[in-house]
Amino acid sequence: MMFEEKPEGNGSLVDENQLYLGARHQANRKPGASGKARLSARQEVNAKCDLPRKSLNMYTWQEIQRHNQETDQWLVINRKVYDVTGWADRHPGGRKVLSHYAGEDATDVFRAMHPDTDIVRLHLKPLLIGELAPEEPNQERNKNSQLVDDFQELRRTLETMNLFNANLGFFVLHLAQVLILEALAWVIVWHFGSGWLVTIFISFLLTVAQVSSAFLQHDMGHLSIFKKSKWNHLLQKFVMGHLKGLSVKWWNNQHFQHHVKTNIYPKDPDINLNPFFVVGDLQPVKYGKNKIKFINYEKQHLYFCMVGVHLFTSVAFNLKSMKEMYQRRYWEHFFLQDIAWVSSSYIRYFIIFVPFYGLFGTLGLMCLVNFLESPWITYVTQMSHIPMKMSKEENQDWFSTQVLATCNVEQSFFNDWFTGHLNFQIEHHLFPTMPRHNYHKVAPLVKSLCAKHGLPYVNKPMLKAFGDIARALKKSGALWKEAYCTHPQT
């Protein structure tokens, strides 16, 4: 049986050097038959798909599912079987992203996470070892094949509508907003001095700038705004490293895992909040039975509201970023770049504000801005996941997994601005490479598909979504307390 792969999607998650060299290599090659024009990488992929190929090995789902270990990883994309074991360490999205899908169908997540799938296929080709046997279904037998087909048809419809194309002006304006706010803060303190009223006002301006930067760097991690990949990478480093002061590599590895296995314990690092909090229904019971008590988790919802929200991004994110850079020894490949960008963030602050506040005053201003920014980012990012379903791996289809693990907040001009359009969390998780200015156009279609298949499409008022975080933590704390008190110590 011959396999003929039809190019789908529109993007790539290859590393920037591979992408640049690959594109240059393709540009220098001429078609063997005519020699009239040079082929782009995408054109060559399309041309190769039409060439006859030798027969591939046939595999059943039962055989594929056995290769789900860290040292033995197979996955399926569009009925093709790939052995990614030896390549996992070079995967730009991180090794764990691949291991989370080992032994499974990864067609939908592959298309969801790569902005330019045609070029990525050039890197997949050497990893191809076979294909599904003709009698095997496209996905594992436990998945709802009709729902998978309907979702894939929805994606094709959205691609036809060009809803994955980013509006460059939209993101340029948001970047300009950040730079203008920071420049305005400097002008105000230069003109009016460093009195406490001025300090409060510029802290507010800098907080809005930092939150806007956070939303913008989140976009940069998912989108191909520029046609040339190197410009996308450079912009992400500028926003994440220079404006936010965090490691790009750490963010990508952490955030991509969250997207591919949302609210799946322990694969989603965003729900691993121990030792400070326990979330969901499973983790609290496990901690309770094992008599684990770093804090009184029965009161964790109070700790979260009073202390946790202020330290979540200001302390936790910075410590994780630094720890990851050190442990992974990024100086071998990425360390110098990451350190340079992160350092430039602090240097910028010192150059601008030390003449007015002195060294310790500037450090205090940075802490104040982080203290104000953290609750904003924490509530926006946690309101869509902590109150939702958390489970161990159930190997559900992509659509069901994302819809059950996320929820939306009602649309309004303020809500869109305040959340950076992350109030459309369902649409963002289903289509991570879609620019956020198009989420509202997709939402009715997603809601309709949920209704067709009996899945909940949760859409809340913002204040209720905020309150649900505390209510979910209180419920988890009660589960921990019950397990802690009723199970004897082993």
C-alpha positions in Angstrom: 0.0 0.0 0.0 1.4 3.4 -1.0 0.9 6.4 1.2 0.3 9.7 -0.4 0.5 12.6 2.1 -1.5 15.7 1.2 0.1 18.9 2.5 -2.1 20.5 5.2 -1.8 23.4 7.6 0.4 26.4 7.4 3.5 26.4 9.6 6.6 25.1 11.5 8.1 24.5 14.9 11.6 23.8 13.7 14.5 25.5 15.3 15.4 28.8 13.7 18.8 27.7 12.3 17.3 24.5 10.8 14.5 26.6 9.2 16.9 29.2 7.8 19.4 26.8 6.5 16.7 24.5 5.1 15.0 27.4 3.3 18.3 28.6 1.8 19.2 25.1 0.7 15.8 24.7 -1.0 16.1 28.0 -2.6 19.4 27.1 -4.3 18.0 23.9 -5.8 16.5 23.8 -9.3 13.9 21.5 -10.6 15.5 18.5 -12.3 13.2 18.4 -15.3 12.8 22.0 -16.5 15.3 24.0 -14.5 13.2 27.1 -15.2 12.6 28.3 -11.6 13.8 27.6 -8.1 11.5 25.8 -5.8 10.5 27.1 -2.4 10.6 24.7 0.6 6.8 24.4 0.5 6.7 23.8 -3.3 9.3 21.0 -3.0 7.3 19.3 -0.2 4.2 19.4 -2.4 6.2 18.0 -5.4 7.7 15.2 -3.4 4.3 14.2 -2.2 3.4 13.3 -5.8 6.4 11.1 -6.4 6.0 7.3 -6.2 7.3 5.8 -3.0 8.3 2.3 -2.0 5.9 0.4 0.2 6.0 1.1 3.9 5.7 -1.2 6.8 2.2 -1.7 8.1 1.3 -1.3 11.8 -1.7 -1.8 14.0 -2.7 0.5 16.8 -1.9 -2.2 19.3 1.7 -2.3 18.0 2.1 1.5 18.0 0.7 1.9 21.5 3.5 -0.3 22.9 6.1 2.3 21.9 5.1 4.9 24.5 8.3 5.0 26.7 10.9 7.7 27.0 13.4 5.5 25.3 11.0 4.2 22.6 8.6 6.8 21.1 6.4 6.3 18.1 3.6 8.6 17.1 1.1 8.8 14.2 0.4 11.8 12.0 -2.0 11.5 9.1 -1.8 7.7 9.3 2.0 7.8 9.0 4.1 6.2 11.8 7.2 8.1 13.0 9.9 6.9 15.3 10.9 10.2 17.1 13.0 8.5 19.8 16.4 9.7 18.6 15.2 13.1 17.5 13.3 14.0 20.7 16.2 15.9 22.3 16.5 18.2 19.3 12.8 19.0 19.1 12.5 22.8 19.5 9.3 22.5 21.4 11.1 20.3 24.0 11.5 16.6 24.5 8.5 16.2 26.8 6.0 17.4 24.2 6.8 14.4 22.0 6.9 11.9 24.9 3.4 13.1 26.0 2.1 11.8 22.7 4.2 8.7 22.3 2.1 5.7 21.2 -0.8 8.0 20.1 -2.3 9.7 17.1 -0.8 13.2 17.1 -2.4 14.5 13.9 -4.6 17.3 15.4 -2.0 18.4 17.9 0.7 18.5 15.2 -1.5 20.8 13.1 -2.5 22.8 16.1 1.0 23.6 17.4 3.0 24.2 14.2 2.4 27.5 12.3 4.0 26.0 9.1 3.5 22.3 8.8 4.8 22.0 5.3 8.4 22.8 6.2 8.2 20.6 9.3 7.5 17.7 7.1 11.0 18.0 5.7 12.3 17.1 9.1 9.7 14.4 9.7 10.6 12.5 6.5 13.8 10.7 7.9 11.8 9.6 10.9 9.1 7.8 8.9 9.0 4.1 9.5 5.6 3.0 8.2 1.9 3.6 8.2 -1.3 2.3 9.7 -2.6 -0.9 8.2 -5.5 -0.4 5.8 -8.0 -1.9 8.2 -7.0 0.3 11.1 -9.1 3.5 11.8 -7.4 6.9 11.6 -7.4 7.3 15.4 -7.3 5.0 18.3 -10.5 3.0 18.6 -11.6 4.6 21.8 -11.9 8.0 20.2 -15.0 9.6 18.7 -14.1 9.4 15.0 -17.1 11.5 14.0 -16.1 14.3 16.4 -12.5 14.1 15.1 -13.7 14.4 11.5 -16.0 17.3 12.3 -13.2 19.2 14.0 -10.9 18.6 11.2 -13.5 19.9 8.8 -14.0 22.9 11.0 -10.3 23.6 10.8 -10.3 23.4 7.0 -13.1 25.8 6.9 -11.2 28.3 9.1 -8.1 27.9 7.0 -10.3 28.7 3.9 -11.5 31.8 5.7 -7.9 32.9 6.3 -8.5 33.1 10.0 -5.0 31.9 10.7 -3.4 34.9 9.0 -2.1 37.4 11.5 -2.8 41.1 11.1 0.7 42.6 11.4 -0.7 46.1 12.2 -2.6 44.7 15.2 0.5 43.4 16.8 2.6 46.4 15.8 0.1 48.6 17.6 0.3 46.5 20.8 4.1 46.6 20.8 3.9 50.4 20.2 1.6 50.6 23.2 4.1 48.9 25.4 7.0 51.1 24.3 4.9 54.3 24.6 3.8 53.5 28.1 7.4 52.8 29.2 8.6 56.0 27.5 5.8 58.0 29.1 6.8 56.7 32.5 10.3 58.0 32.0 9.2 61.4 30.7 6.9 61.8 33.7 9.5 61.0 36.3 12.1 63.1 34.5 9.7 66.1 34.4 7.9 65.9 37.7 10.5 64.1 39.9 10.3 61.0 42.0 7.6 62.0 44.5 5.3 59.3 45.9 2.3 60.4 43.8 4.5 60.3 40.6 5.9 56.9 41.7 2.4 55.4 42.1 1.3 56.8 38.7 4.3 55.5 36.8 4.0 52.2 38.6 0.5 51.9 37.1 1.8 52.7 33.6 4.7 50.2 33.9 2.3 47.6 35.2 0.0 48.0 32.2 3.1 47.9 30.0 4.3 44.7 31.6 0.9 43.0 31.4 0.6 44.0 27.7 4.1 42.6 27.2 3.1 39.3 28.7 0.1 39.0 26.4 2.3 40.0 23.4 5.1 37.5 24.2 2.4 34.8 24.6 1.4 35.6 21.0 5.0 35.5 19.8 5.4 32.0 21.2 2.6 30.7 18.9 2.3 32.8 15.8 4.2 33.3 12.5 3.6 37.0 12.1 6.5 37.5 9.7 7.1 35.4 6.6 10.7 34.8 7.7 11.0 32.7 10.8 14.1 34.4 12.1 12.1 37.6 12.5 9.5 35.8 14.6 12.2 34.3 16.8 13.9 37.7 17.2 10.7 39.4 18.1 9.9 36.8 20.7 13.3 37.1 22.3 12.9 40.9 22.4 9.5 40.8 24.0 10.1 37.8 26.3 13.7 38.4 27.2 14.1 42.2 27.0 10.7 43.4 28.0 9.7 40.6 30.4 13.2 39.5 31.6 12.4 35.7 31.3 14.0 32.9 29.4 12.4 32.2 26.0 13.5 28.5 26.0 12.0 27.9 29.5 8.7 29.5 28.5 8.4 27.5 25.2 9.2 24.2 26.9 6.8 24.9 29.8 4.0 26.4 27.8 3.9 23.9 24.9 3.5 21.1 27.4 0.5 22.9 28.9 -1.1 23.2 25.5 -0.6 19.6 24.3 -1.8 18.0 27.5 -4.0 20.6 29.2 -5.0 19.8 32.8 -3.6 16.2 32.4 -1.7 15.2 35.5 1.3 15.0 35.7 2.0 16.0 32.0 0.8 19.6 32.3 3.3 21.6 34.4 0.9 24.4 34.9 -1.2 22.3 37.3 1.9 21.2 39.3 1.7 23.9 42.0 3.0 21.8 44.8 4.2 22.2 47.5 2.2 25.4 47.8 -1.2 24.3 46.4 -3.1 21.2 45.5 -5.6 21.3 42.6 -8.2 19.2 41.0 -9.7 16.0 42.6 -6.9 13.5 42.3 -3.8 15.4 43.6 -5.5 16.5 47.0 -6.5 12.9 47.7 -3.1 11.6 46.9 -1.4 14.2 49.2 -3.9 13.5 52.0 -3.5 9.7 51.9 0.3 10.1 51.9 0.1 12.6 54.8 1.8 15.3 52.8 1.3 18.7 54.5 3.6 21.5 53.4 0.8 23.9 54.4 -2.7 23.6 55.7 -4.3 23.0 52.3 -7.7 23.3 53.8 -7.0 27.1 53.9 -5.2 27.3 50.6 -7.9 29.4 48.9 -7.2 32.1 51.5 -3.4 31.9 51.1 -3.9 32.1 47.3 -6.0 35.3 47.5 -3.9 37.0 50.1 -0.3 36.0 49.2 -0.2 33.6 46.2 -1.5 35.9 43.6 1.2 38.5 44.3 4.0 35.9 44.1 2.8 33.7 41.3 4.5 35.5 38.4 6.8 38.0 40.3 8.7 35.3 42.2 7.7 31.8 40.9 8.2 32.6 37.2 11.5 34.3 37.7 12.9 31.5 39.9 11.7 28.8 37.4 13.2 30.7 34.5 16.6 31.0 36.3 16.5 27.4 37.5 15.7 26.1 34.1 18.5 28.0 32.4 21.0 26.6 35.0 19.8 23.0 35.1 19.5 22.6 31.4 22.9 24.2 30.8 21.5 26.5 28.1 24.9 28.1 27.7 25.7 25.2 25.4 23.2 26.4 22.8 20.8 29.1 24.2 22.4 30.3 27.4 24.3 33.3 26.0 21.3 34.5 24.1 18.9 34.1 27.0 21.3 35.7 29.5 21.9 38.6 27.2 18.2 39.3 26.6 17.3 38.8 30.3 20.2 41.0 31.4 19.2 43.7 29.0 15.8 43.9 30.7 17.4 44.8 34.1 20.0 47.1 32.5 17.2 49.1 30.8 15.4 49.6 34.2 18.7 50.7 35.9 19.7 53.1 33.1 16.2 54.8 33.1 15.4 55.0 36.8 18.6 54.8 38.9 19.3 58.5 38.2 16.0 59.3 39.9 15.5 56.6 42.5 19.0 55.3 43.1 19.9 51.6 43.0 17.8 50.4 45.9 14.9 52.7 45.0 14.9 51.3 41.4 14.9 47.7 42.8 11.9 48.7 45.0 10.1 50.1 41.9 10.7 46.9 40.0 9.3 44.9 43.0 6.3 47.2 43.2 5.5 46.8 39.5 5.9 43.0 39.7 3.7 43.0 42.8 0.9 44.8 40.9 1.3 42.8 37.7 1.3 39.3 39.3 -2.4 39.3 40.5 -3.5 40.5 37.1 -1.7 37.8 35.1 -2.5 35.2 37.7 -6.2 35.7 37.6 -6.3 35.9 33.8 -4.3 32.7 33.3 -5.8 30.6 36.1 -9.5 31.4 35.8 -9.8 29.3 32.7 -8.1 26.1 34.0 -8.1 25.6 37.8 -11.9 25.4 38.0 -12.1 22.9 35.1 -11.7 19.2 34.7 -8.3 17.8 35.8 -7.5 14.1 35.2 -4.9 11.5 34.5 -4.3 10.6 30.9 -7.5 9.4 29.2 -6.3 9.6 25.6 -9.3 11.6 24.4 -9.5 13.3 21.1 -7.9 16.8 20.8 -11.2 18.7 20.7 -12.7 17.0 23.8 -9.6 17.4 25.8 -9.3 21.1 25.2 -13.0 22.0 25.6 -13.3 20.1 28.9 -10.1 21.6 30.4 -10.8 25.3 29.5 -13.6 27.9 29.7 -14.3 31.3 28.3 -15.1 34.6 29.9 -17.8 36.7 28.3 -16.8 39.1 25.5 -16.8 42.8 26.0 -14.4 45.6 25.0 -13.0 45.7 28.6 -12.8 41.9 29.0 -11.0 41.6 25.7 -8.5 44.3 26.7 -8.0 43.2 30.3 -7.4 39.5 29.3 -5.5 40.1 26.1 -8.3 38.2 24.4 -7.5 35.2 26.6 -11.1 35.3 27.6 -11.5 33.1 24.5 -9.5 30.4 26.1 -11.4 27.5 24.4 -10.6 28.9 20.9 -7.1 29.7 21.9 -6.4 26.1 23.0 -8.1 24.5 20.0 -6.2 26.8 17.6 -3.0 28.1 19.3 -1.5 29.4 16.1 -4.6 31.5 15.4 -4.1 35.3 16.0 -6.2 36.4 18.9 -8.0 39.1 17.0 -9.9 36.3 15.2 -11.1 34.3 18.2 -14.5 36.0 18.4 -15.2 35.0 14.8 -14.5 31.4 15.5 -16.3 31.1 18.8 -19.9 30.6 17.4 -18.6 27.7 15.2 -16.9 26.0 18.1 -19.9 26.5 20.3 -22.1 24.9 17.6 -19.7 21.9 17.3 -19.9 21.4 21.1 -23.7 21.4 21.0 -23.7 18.9 18.2 -21.6 16.4 20.2 -23.0 17.2 23.7 -19.9 18.8 25.1 -20.2 21.8 27.5 -19.1 25.2 26.2 -18.5 27.1 29.4 -18.7 30.9 29.1 -18.7 32.9 32.4 -18.9 36.5 33.6 -15.4 37.7 34.6 -16.1 38.1 38.3 -17.6 34.6 38.5 -14.5 33.2 36.8 -12.3 34.9 39.3 -14.4 33.6 42.2 -14.3 30.1 40.8 -10.6 30.0 41.3 -11.0 30.4 45.0 -14.0 28.0 45.1 -12.0 25.3 43.2 -9.1 25.6 45.6 -11.4 25.5 48.6 -13.0 22.3 47.2 -9.6 20.7 46.6 -8.5 21.7 50.1 -11.5 20.0 51.6 -10.7 16.8 49.6 -7.2 16.9 51.0 -8.5 17.4 54.6 -10.9 14.4 54.3 -8.2 12.1 52.9 -5.7 13.3 55.5 -8.0 12.7 58.4 -9.6 9.4 57.3 -6.7 7.4 56.0 -4.1 5.9 58.4 -0.5 6.7 57.7 1.3 4.0 55.7 
